[in-house]
Amino acid sequence: MLDPQQLYLVAAKKDAQGNVVAFRTNHGDVFSYAQALEFAKQGRIAEVEVYNVNGKEVLRAEDDGIEGNDLNDLPEFDQILSDS
């Protein structure tokens, strides 16, 4: 059962190349990929891990053995991020 107090990534925004550039949480917050990466490193987002791939830090869903349970498989959303 999910802890309603914890943040979980529930949707993703992708760019034209299919790369995830932002996430929406179960609380309705929208974070850029970089923000989500920092929050994950701080332990503020559940069920994700930070990996080093070819010298670059990347977010990945925790390895739970469930096929199709990947951040790229999250439902997409269209909210535009502001730089403010």
Gaussian input, Z-matrix of N, CA and C with variables (Angstrom, degrees):
# hf/3-21g

backbone

0 1
 N
 C     1     B1
 C     2     B2     1     A1
 N     3     B3     2     A2     1     D1
 C     4     B4     3     A3     2     D2
 C     5     B5     4     A4     3     D3
 N     6     B6     5     A5     4     D4
 C     7     B7     6     A6     5     D5
 C     8     B8     7     A7     6     D6
 N     9     B9     8     A8     7     D7
 C    10    B10     9     A9     8     D8
 C    11    B11    10    A10     9     D9
 N    12    B12    11    A11    10    D10
 C    13    B13    12    A12    11    D11
 C    14    B14    13    A13    12    D12
 N    15    B15    14    A14    13    D13
 C    16    B16    15    A15    14    D14
 C    17    B17    16    A16    15    D15
 N    18    B18    17    A17    16    D16
 C    19    B19    18    A18    17    D17
 C    20    B20    19    A19    18    D18
 N    21    B21    20    A20    19    D19
 C    22    B22    21    A21    20    D20
 C    23    B23    22    A22    21    D21
 N    24    B24    23    A23    22    D22
 C    25    B25    24    A24    23    D23
 C    26    B26    25    A25    24    D24
 N    27    B27    26    A26    25    D25
 C    28    B28    27    A27    26    D26
 C    29    B29    28    A28    27    D27
 N    30    B30    29    A29    28    D28
 C    31    B31    30    A30    29    D29
 C    32    B32    31    A31    30    D30
 N    33    B33    32    A32    31    D31
 C    34    B34    33    A33    32    D32
 C    35    B35    34    A34    33    D33
 N    36    B36    35    A35    34    D34
 C    37    B37    36    A36    35    D35
 C    38    B38    37    A37    36    D36
 N    39    B39    38    A38    37    D37
 C    40    B40    39    A39    38    D38
 C    41    B41    40    A40    39    D39
 N    42    B42    41    A41    40    D40
 C    43    B43    42    A42    41    D41
 C    44    B44    43    A43    42    D42
 N    45    B45    44    A44    43    D43
 C    46    B46    45    A45    44    D44
 C    47    B47    46    A46    45    D45
 N    48    B48    47    A47    46    D46
 C    49    B49    48    A48    47    D47
 C    50    B50    49    A49    48    D48
 N    51    B51    50    A50    49    D49
 C    52    B52    51    A51    50    D50
 C    53    B53    52    A52    51    D51
 N    54    B54    53    A53    52    D52
 C    55    B55    54    A54    53    D53
 C    56    B56    55    A55    54    D54
 N    57    B57    56    A56    55    D55
 C    58    B58    57    A57    56    D56
 C    59    B59    58    A58    57    D57
 N    60    B60    59    A59    58    D58
 C    61    B61    60    A60    59    D59
 C    62    B62    61    A61    60    D60
 N    63    B63    62    A62    61    D61
 C    64    B64    63    A63    62    D62
 C    65    B65    64    A64    63    D63
 N    66    B66    65    A65    64    D64
 C    67    B67    66    A66    65    D65
 C    68    B68    67    A67    66    D66
 N    69    B69    68    A68    67    D67
 C    70    B70    69    A69    68    D68
 C    71    B71    70    A70    69    D69
 N    72    B72    71    A71    70    D70
 C    73    B73    72    A72    71    D71
 C    74    B74    73    A73    72    D72
 N    75    B75    74    A74    73    D73
 C    76    B76    75    A75    74    D74
 C    77    B77    76    A76    75    D75
 N    78    B78    77    A77    76    D76
 C    79    B79    78    A78    77    D77
 C    80    B80    79    A79    78    D78
 N    81    B81    80    A80    79    D79
 C    82    B82    81    A81    80    D80
 C    83    B83    82    A82    81    D81
 N    84    B84    83    A83    82    D82
 C    85    B85    84    A84    83    D83
 C    86    B86    85    A85    84    D84
 N    87    B87    86    A86    85    D85
 C    88    B88    87    A87    86    D86
 C    89    B89    88    A88    87    D87
 N    90    B90    89    A89    88    D88
 C    91    B91    90    A90    89    D89
 C    92    B92    91    A91    90    D90
 N    93    B93    92    A92    91    D91
 C    94    B94    93    A93    92    D92
 C    95    B95    94    A94    93    D93
 N    96    B96    95    A95    94    D94
 C    97    B97    96    A96    95    D95
 C    98    B98    97    A97    96    D96
 N    99    B99    98    A98    97    D97
 C   100   B100    99    A99    98    D98
 C   101   B101   100   A100    99    D99
 N   102   B102   101   A101   100   D100
 C   103   B103   102   A102   101   D101
 C   104   B104   103   A103   102   D102
 N   105   B105   104   A104   103   D103
 C   106   B106   105   A105   104   D104
 C   107   B107   106   A106   105   D105
 N   108   B108   107   A107   106   D106
 C   109   B109   108   A108   107   D107
 C   110   B110   109   A109   108   D108
 N   111   B111   110   A110   109   D109
 C   112   B112   111   A111   110   D110
 C   113   B113   112   A112   111   D111
 N   114   B114   113   A113   112   D112
 C   115   B115   114   A114   113   D113
 C   116   B116   115   A115   114   D114
 N   117   B117   116   A116   115   D115
 C   118   B118   117   A117   116   D116
 C   119   B119   118   A118   117   D117
 N   120   B120   119   A119   118   D118
 C   121   B121   120   A120   119   D119
 C   122   B122   121   A121   120   D120
 N   123   B123   122   A122   121   D121
 C   124   B124   123   A123   122   D122
 C   125   B125   124   A124   123   D123
 N   126   B126   125   A125   124   D124
 C   127   B127   126   A126   125   D125
 C   128   B128   127   A127   126   D126
 N   129   B129   128   A128   127   D127
 C   130   B130   129   A129   128   D128
 C   131   B131   130   A130   129   D129
 N   132   B132   131   A131   130   D130
 C   133   B133   132   A132   131   D131
 C   134   B134   133   A133   132   D132
 N   135   B135   134   A134   133   D133
 C   136   B136   135   A135   134   D134
 C   137   B137   136   A136   135   D135
 N   138   B138   137   A137   136   D136
 C   139   B139   138   A138   137   D137
 C   140   B140   139   A139   138   D138
 N   141   B141   140   A140   139   D139
 C   142   B142   141   A141   140   D140
 C   143   B143   142   A142   141   D141
 N   144   B144   143   A143   142   D142
 C   145   B145   144   A144   143   D143
 C   146   B146   145   A145   144   D144
 N   147   B147   146   A146   145   D145
 C   148   B148   147   A147   146   D146
 C   149   B149   148   A148   147   D147
 N   150   B150   149   A149   148   D148
 C   151   B151   150   A150   149   D149
 C   152   B152   151   A151   150   D150
 N   153   B153   152   A152   151   D151
 C   154   B154   153   A153   152   D152
 C   155   B155   154   A154   153   D153
 N   156   B156   155   A155   154   D154
 C   157   B157   156   A156   155   D155
 C   158   B158   157   A157   156   D156
 N   159   B159   158   A158   157   D157
 C   160   B160   159   A159   158   D158
 C   161   B161   160   A160   159   D159
 N   162   B162   161   A161   160   D160
 C   163   B163   162   A162   161   D161
 C   164   B164   163   A163   162   D162
 N   165   B165   164   A164   163   D163
 C   166   B166   165   A165   164   D164
 C   167   B167   166   A166   165   D165
 N   168   B168   167   A167   166   D166
 C   169   B169   168   A168   167   D167
 C   170   B170   169   A169   168   D168
 N   171   B171   170   A170   169   D169
 C   172   B172   171   A171   170   D170
 C   173   B173   172   A172   171   D171
 N   174   B174   173   A173   172   D172
 C   175   B175   174   A174   173   D173
 C   176   B176   175   A175   174   D174
 N   177   B177   176   A176   175   D175
 C   178   B178   177   A177   176   D176
 C   179   B179   178   A178   177   D177
 N   180   B180   179   A179   178   D178
 C   181   B181   180   A180   179   D179
 C   182   B182   181   A181   180   D180
 N   183   B183   182   A182   181   D181
 C   184   B184   183   A183   182   D182
 C   185   B185   184   A184   183   D183
 N   186   B186   185   A185   184   D184
 C   187   B187   186   A186   185   D185
 C   188   B188   187   A187   186   D186
 N   189   B189   188   A188   187   D187
 C   190   B190   189   A189   188   D188
 C   191   B191   190   A190   189   D189
 N   192   B192   191   A191   190   D190
 C   193   B193   192   A192   191   D191
 C   194   B194   193   A193   192   D192
 N   195   B195   194   A194   193   D193
 C   196   B196   195   A195   194   D194
 C   197   B197   196   A196   195   D195
 N   198   B198   197   A197   196   D196
 C   199   B199   198   A198   197   D197
 C   200   B200   199   A199   198   D198
 N   201   B201   200   A200   199   D199
 C   202   B202   201   A201   200   D200
 C   203   B203   202   A202   201   D201
 N   204   B204   203   A203   202   D202
 C   205   B205   204   A204   203   D203
 C   206   B206   205   A205   204   D204
 N   207   B207   206   A206   205   D205
 C   208   B208   207   A207   206   D206
 C   209   B209   208   A208   207   D207
 N   210   B210   209   A209   208   D208
 C   211   B211   210   A210   209   D209
 C   212   B212   211   A211   210   D210
 N   213   B213   212   A212   211   D211
 C   214   B214   213   A213   212   D212
 C   215   B215   214   A214   213   D213
 N   216   B216   215   A215   214   D214
 C   217   B217   216   A216   215   D215
 C   218   B218   217   A217   216   D216
 N   219   B219   218   A218   217   D217
 C   220   B220   219   A219   218   D218
 C   221   B221   220   A220   219   D219
 N   222   B222   221   A221   220   D220
 C   223   B223   222   A222   221   D221
 C   224   B224   223   A223   222   D222
 N   225   B225   224   A224   223   D223
 C   226   B226   225   A225   224   D224
 C   227   B227   226   A226   225   D225
 N   228   B228   227   A227   226   D226
 C   229   B229   228   A228   227   D227
 C   230   B230   229   A229   228   D228
 N   231   B231   230   A230   229   D229
 C   232   B232   231   A231   230   D230
 C   233   B233   232   A232   231   D231
 N   234   B234   233   A233   232   D232
 C   235   B235   234   A234   233   D233
 C   236   B236   235   A235   234   D234
 N   237   B237   236   A236   235   D235
 C   238   B238   237   A237   236   D236
 C   239   B239   238   A238   237   D237
 N   240   B240   239   A239   238   D238
 C   241   B241   240   A240   239   D239
 C   242   B242   241   A241   240   D240
 N   243   B243   242   A242   241   D241
 C   244   B244   243   A243   242   D242
 C   245   B245   244   A244   243   D243
 N   246   B246   245   A245   244   D244
 C   247   B247   246   A246   245   D245
 C   248   B248   247   A247   246   D246
 N   249   B249   248   A248   247   D247
 C   250   B250   249   A249   248   D248
 C   251   B251   250   A250   249   D249

   B1=1.4573
   B2=1.5298
   B3=1.3225
   B4=1.4579
   B5=1.5222
   B6=1.3116
   B7=1.4596
   B8=1.5253
   B9=1.3490
   B10=1.4689
   B11=1.5317
   B12=1.3139
   B13=1.4623
   B14=1.5276
   B15=1.3134
   B16=1.4632
   B17=1.5264
   B18=1.3246
   B19=1.4669
   B20=1.5206
   B21=1.3365
   B22=1.4520
   B23=1.5224
   B24=1.3275
   B25=1.4526
   B26=1.5214
   B27=1.3416
   B28=1.4688
   B29=1.5284
   B30=1.3319
   B31=1.4627
   B32=1.5198
   B33=1.3142
   B34=1.4648
   B35=1.5172
   B36=1.3277
   B37=1.4644
   B38=1.5221
   B39=1.3280
   B40=1.4648
   B41=1.5198
   B42=1.3354
   B43=1.4582
   B44=1.5351
   B45=1.3203
   B46=1.4671
   B47=1.5320
   B48=1.3392
   B49=1.4619
   B50=1.5268
   B51=1.3387
   B52=1.4613
   B53=1.5060
   B54=1.3353
   B55=1.4617
   B56=1.5282
   B57=1.3286
   B58=1.4588
   B59=1.5295
   B60=1.3430
   B61=1.4672
   B62=1.5224
   B63=1.3388
   B64=1.4669
   B65=1.5252
   B66=1.3188
   B67=1.4643
   B68=1.5167
   B69=1.3299
   B70=1.4634
   B71=1.5206
   B72=1.3415
   B73=1.4632
   B74=1.5260
   B75=1.3083
   B76=1.4600
   B77=1.5226
   B78=1.3277
   B79=1.4644
   B80=1.5191
   B81=1.3441
   B82=1.4536
   B83=1.5182
   B84=1.3310
   B85=1.4647
   B86=1.5244
   B87=1.3319
   B88=1.4576
   B89=1.5241
   B90=1.3326
   B91=1.4574
   B92=1.5126
   B93=1.3296
   B94=1.4604
   B95=1.5328
   B96=1.3149
   B97=1.4620
   B98=1.5233
   B99=1.3406
   B100=1.4682
   B101=1.5270
   B102=1.3321
   B103=1.4633
   B104=1.5275
   B105=1.3298
   B106=1.4614
   B107=1.5299
   B108=1.3148
   B109=1.4628
   B110=1.5229
   B111=1.3278
   B112=1.4685
   B113=1.5177
   B114=1.3341
   B115=1.4677
   B116=1.5260
   B117=1.3216
   B118=1.4634
   B119=1.5298
   B120=1.3248
   B121=1.4662
   B122=1.5257
   B123=1.3268
   B124=1.4603
   B125=1.5317
   B126=1.3286
   B127=1.4493
   B128=1.5149
   B129=1.3322
   B130=1.4622
   B131=1.5290
   B132=1.3255
   B133=1.4613
   B134=1.5248
   B135=1.3203
   B136=1.4633
   B137=1.5204
   B138=1.3209
   B139=1.4630
   B140=1.5219
   B141=1.3301
   B142=1.4605
   B143=1.5245
   B144=1.3065
   B145=1.4547
   B146=1.5199
   B147=1.3160
   B148=1.4625
   B149=1.5200
   B150=1.3201
   B151=1.4530
   B152=1.5191
   B153=1.3318
   B154=1.4544
   B155=1.5204
   B156=1.3257
   B157=1.4625
   B158=1.5177
   B159=1.3150
   B160=1.4663
   B161=1.5249
   B162=1.3399
   B163=1.4610
   B164=1.5177
   B165=1.3265
   B166=1.4599
   B167=1.5274
   B168=1.3310
   B169=1.4567
   B170=1.5211
   B171=1.3291
   B172=1.4577
   B173=1.5207
   B174=1.3201
   B175=1.4607
   B176=1.5142
   B177=1.3183
   B178=1.4536
   B179=1.5215
   B180=1.3105
   B181=1.4624
   B182=1.5228
   B183=1.3377
   B184=1.4566
   B185=1.5205
   B186=1.3090
   B187=1.4628
   B188=1.5163
   B189=1.3289
   B190=1.4610
   B191=1.5211
   B192=1.3403
   B193=1.4446
   B194=1.5174
   B195=1.3278
   B196=1.4612
   B197=1.5231
   B198=1.3285
   B199=1.4660
   B200=1.5296
   B201=1.3208
   B202=1.4551
   B203=1.5165
   B204=1.3185
   B205=1.4620
   B206=1.5255
   B207=1.3161
   B208=1.4590
   B209=1.5212
   B210=1.3144
   B211=1.4646
   B212=1.5272
   B213=1.3266
   B214=1.4711
   B215=1.5223
   B216=1.3251
   B217=1.4641
   B218=1.5273
   B219=1.3325
   B220=1.4598
   B221=1.5249
   B222=1.3331
   B223=1.4667
   B224=1.5300
   B225=1.3155
   B226=1.4628
   B227=1.5214
   B228=1.3313
   B229=1.4613
   B230=1.5160
   B231=1.3445
   B232=1.4653
   B233=1.5180
   B234=1.3200
   B235=1.4631
   B236=1.5255
   B237=1.3157
   B238=1.4555
   B239=1.5282
   B240=1.3320
   B241=1.4536
   B242=1.5238
   B243=1.3180
   B244=1.4681
   B245=1.5119
   B246=1.3089
   B247=1.4690
   B248=1.5089
   B249=1.3113
   B250=1.4656
   B251=1.4947
   A1=109.20
   A2=116.23
   A3=120.92
   A4=110.89
   A5=115.73
   A6=122.20
   A7=107.87
   A8=119.09
   A9=120.72
   A10=113.46
   A11=117.79
   A12=120.90
   A13=112.26
   A14=116.95
   A15=122.97
   A16=109.95
   A17=116.57
   A18=121.36
   A19=110.39
   A20=115.85
   A21=123.34
   A22=107.78
   A23=117.19
   A24=121.19
   A25=108.13
   A26=116.66
   A27=120.14
   A28=113.73
   A29=117.89
   A30=121.30
   A31=108.97
   A32=115.59
   A33=120.93
   A34=110.22
   A35=115.54
   A36=122.17
   A37=106.20
   A38=115.63
   A39=120.50
   A40=110.34
   A41=114.96
   A42=119.90
   A43=108.98
   A44=115.84
   A45=121.34
   A46=112.73
   A47=116.87
   A48=120.95
   A49=112.48
   A50=117.54
   A51=121.13
   A52=114.64
   A53=117.07
   A54=120.87
   A55=110.06
   A56=116.77
   A57=120.48
   A58=108.25
   A59=116.39
   A60=121.25
   A61=112.56
   A62=117.07
   A63=120.21
   A64=109.09
   A65=114.61
   A66=121.49
   A67=110.02
   A68=115.45
   A69=122.31
   A70=106.52
   A71=116.04
   A72=120.37
   A73=110.98
   A74=114.83
   A75=121.61
   A76=111.91
   A77=118.47
   A78=122.46
   A79=111.83
   A80=117.34
   A81=121.45
   A82=114.48
   A83=117.15
   A84=120.67
   A85=109.42
   A86=115.82
   A87=121.47
   A88=107.52
   A89=115.18
   A90=121.61
   A91=109.45
   A92=116.35
   A93=119.44
   A94=107.54
   A95=116.28
   A96=120.28
   A97=109.92
   A98=116.62
   A99=120.49
   A100=111.36
   A101=117.49
   A102=120.12
   A103=110.81
   A104=116.68
   A105=120.49
   A106=110.59
   A107=116.94
   A108=121.39
   A109=110.46
   A110=117.13
   A111=120.88
   A112=111.68
   A113=117.24
   A114=120.44
   A115=110.73
   A116=117.52
   A117=120.84
   A118=110.22
   A119=117.43
   A120=120.83
   A121=111.02
   A122=116.94
   A123=122.00
   A124=112.04
   A125=117.35
   A126=121.31
   A127=114.25
   A128=116.87
   A129=121.11
   A130=113.33
   A131=118.15
   A132=121.92
   A133=107.36
   A134=115.75
   A135=120.95
   A136=111.74
   A137=114.01
   A138=123.75
   A139=114.95
   A140=116.75
   A141=121.32
   A142=108.40
   A143=115.27
   A144=121.90
   A145=108.86
   A146=115.89
   A147=121.85
   A148=107.68
   A149=115.53
   A150=122.41
   A151=109.26
   A152=115.47
   A153=121.43
   A154=106.96
   A155=115.37
   A156=121.44
   A157=107.84
   A158=116.59
   A159=122.40
   A160=111.66
   A161=116.55
   A162=121.40
   A163=114.60
   A164=117.90
   A165=121.53
   A166=109.30
   A167=116.55
   A168=120.52
   A169=109.57
   A170=116.05
   A171=121.62
   A172=109.83
   A173=115.32
   A174=122.02
   A175=109.34
   A176=115.76
   A177=121.58
   A178=108.08
   A179=114.99
   A180=119.38
   A181=107.78
   A182=116.49
   A183=119.77
   A184=109.14
   A185=116.26
   A186=120.65
   A187=108.29
   A188=114.74
   A189=119.68
   A190=111.95
   A191=116.12
   A192=120.41
   A193=114.89
   A194=117.33
   A195=120.42
   A196=109.00
   A197=115.86
   A198=120.44
   A199=109.89
   A200=117.09
   A201=121.74
   A202=113.15
   A203=116.63
   A204=121.27
   A205=107.82
   A206=114.98
   A207=121.65
   A208=108.25
   A209=117.47
   A210=120.35
   A211=111.62
   A212=117.68
   A213=120.36
   A214=112.17
   A215=116.77
   A216=121.28
   A217=112.86
   A218=117.53
   A219=119.53
   A220=110.02
   A221=118.03
   A222=119.90
   A223=109.69
   A224=116.67
   A225=120.12
   A226=111.15
   A227=114.74
   A228=121.19
   A229=108.20
   A230=116.56
   A231=121.09
   A232=114.87
   A233=118.53
   A234=120.05
   A235=110.40
   A236=115.27
   A237=121.62
   A238=109.08
   A239=116.46
   A240=121.42
   A241=109.54
   A242=115.74
   A243=119.20
   A244=108.26
   A245=116.26
   A246=120.97
   A247=112.02
   A248=118.11
   A249=119.88
   A250=112.01
   D1=137.71
   D2=-179.06
   D3=-77.75
   D4=141.28
   D5=176.22
   D6=-83.14
   D7=115.40
   D8=-176.46
   D9=-64.93
   D10=-16.79
   D11=178.07
   D12=-80.90
   D13=-20.76
   D14=-177.01
   D15=-86.36
   D16=150.70
   D17=174.42
   D18=-87.32
   D19=134.36
   D20=174.76
   D21=-128.97
   D22=145.78
   D23=175.00
   D24=-83.61
   D25=123.45
   D26=-174.62
   D27=-118.99
   D28=-13.47
   D29=178.66
   D30=-153.77
   D31=157.55
   D32=-177.85
   D33=-132.31
   D34=150.64
   D35=172.16
   D36=-111.95
   D37=132.01
   D38=-178.82
   D39=-114.33
   D40=150.83
   D41=175.78
   D42=-84.91
   D43=-176.73
   D44=-176.23
   D45=-62.49
   D46=-23.97
   D47=178.97
   D48=-89.33
   D49=-0.94
   D50=179.64
   D51=88.69
   D52=7.74
   D53=178.03
   D54=-82.53
   D55=137.41
   D56=176.89
   D57=-70.79
   D58=126.34
   D59=-178.81
   D60=-117.04
   D61=-12.33
   D62=-179.41
   D63=-160.10
   D64=161.72
   D65=179.14
   D66=-134.32
   D67=150.98
   D68=169.69
   D69=-110.36
   D70=140.17
   D71=179.58
   D72=-98.96
   D73=170.72
   D74=176.32
   D75=-63.75
   D76=-16.68
   D77=177.26
   D78=-92.59
   D79=-1.04
   D80=178.66
   D81=91.61
   D82=-2.97
   D83=177.84
   D84=-70.19
   D85=148.51
   D86=174.65
   D87=-119.00
   D88=124.96
   D89=-179.18
   D90=-121.59
   D91=141.46
   D92=170.87
   D93=-65.30
   D94=165.26
   D95=177.71
   D96=-57.06
   D97=-43.80
   D98=-178.82
   D99=-63.12
   D100=-41.17
   D101=177.75
   D102=-64.11
   D103=-45.42
   D104=179.59
   D105=-61.58
   D106=-38.92
   D107=177.61
   D108=-60.42
   D109=-46.71
   D110=178.99
   D111=-63.48
   D112=-44.29
   D113=179.03
   D114=-63.56
   D115=-38.27
   D116=177.95
   D117=-64.48
   D118=-41.01
   D119=178.08
   D120=-62.67
   D121=-29.85
   D122=178.88
   D123=-85.25
   D124=-3.60
   D125=-179.24
   D126=79.04
   D127=18.07
   D128=-176.39
   D129=-88.75
   D130=-9.87
   D131=178.05
   D132=-120.58
   D133=127.94
   D134=-177.49
   D135=-83.13
   D136=156.08
   D137=172.09
   D138=62.97
   D139=25.13
   D140=171.92
   D141=-131.68
   D142=156.60
   D143=177.45
   D144=-133.55
   D145=155.11
   D146=176.81
   D147=-104.86
   D148=126.49
   D149=179.62
   D150=-119.33
   D151=155.34
   D152=173.21
   D153=-102.74
   D154=116.33
   D155=179.38
   D156=-119.93
   D157=112.55
   D158=-179.87
   D159=53.01
   D160=41.34
   D161=176.61
   D162=82.66
   D163=4.97
   D164=-179.31
   D165=-120.67
   D166=133.20
   D167=177.47
   D168=-76.91
   D169=132.52
   D170=179.63
   D171=-134.39
   D172=152.67
   D173=175.74
   D174=-89.30
   D175=140.72
   D176=173.84
   D177=-141.07
   D178=149.34
   D179=172.59
   D180=-66.15
   D181=146.95
   D182=175.62
   D183=-56.00
   D184=142.51
   D185=178.90
   D186=-74.80
   D187=101.69
   D188=-179.04
   D189=-112.12
   D190=4.94
   D191=177.30
   D192=78.41
   D193=3.60
   D194=-179.31
   D195=-94.50
   D196=116.89
   D197=179.37
   D198=-66.57
   D199=138.22
   D200=-179.59
   D201=83.95
   D202=3.73
   D203=179.20
   D204=-99.71
   D205=70.75
   D206=-175.53
   D207=-129.32
   D208=153.97
   D209=-179.26
   D210=-61.15
   D211=-30.71
   D212=177.00
   D213=-68.77
   D214=-18.25
   D215=-178.61
   D216=-92.34
   D217=-0.94
   D218=178.24
   D219=-62.81
   D220=150.59
   D221=174.09
   D222=-59.03
   D223=148.89
   D224=-179.73
   D225=-91.45
   D226=153.51
   D227=173.15
   D228=-133.59
   D229=162.28
   D230=-172.89
   D231=-113.49
   D232=7.41
   D233=-177.17
   D234=-59.65
   D235=134.87
   D236=178.17
   D237=-84.94
   D238=134.50
   D239=177.67
   D240=-87.55
   D241=140.06
   D242=174.23
   D243=-99.53
   D244=157.27
   D245=178.94
   D246=-89.22
   D247=6.51
   D248=-177.23
   D249=-80.07

